């Protein structure tokens, strides 16, 4: 068995300006939803494209908080009034206690 590792045939040039850890846009499409709060959160995600990875968590938490607030607001919004019952089923009718 031969333990000799072959030498690379060509040396790969190193670009001194290239930093693999530098922020780089992901170019992920963000389709508007029509809900202003949700769309603002989607646009906020674009801020992560210009941050180093250790800054992404702040953006993600901010967007998550905004989306959670938007969902919570859906539960609080008043809807149409509930229909009123024709009579109160808990109380006996007035004629119940009257016998002829």
HELIX and SHEET records of a PDB file:
HELIX    1   1 UNK A   36  UNK A   45  1                                  10    
HELIX    2   2 UNK A   46  UNK A   50  5                                   5    
HELIX    3   3 UNK A   53  UNK A   55  5                                   3    
HELIX    4   4 UNK A   56  UNK A   76  1                                  21    
END                                                                             
